């Protein structure tokens, strides 16, 4: 989870740098950087949740109950 947050922040910073290189306004850079971070964090959370659901669904206990 911590690695996903760090990845999301890095994506936001890279989006800001790309916007700066393109000559975008500082407000636009900030908004796009934050939007890229939030989108990346949501996507990584969804993918992690989907993987946990997949593993949980396929799990079958191997002991008598």
Beta strands, then each sheet from edge to edge (+ up, - down):
end
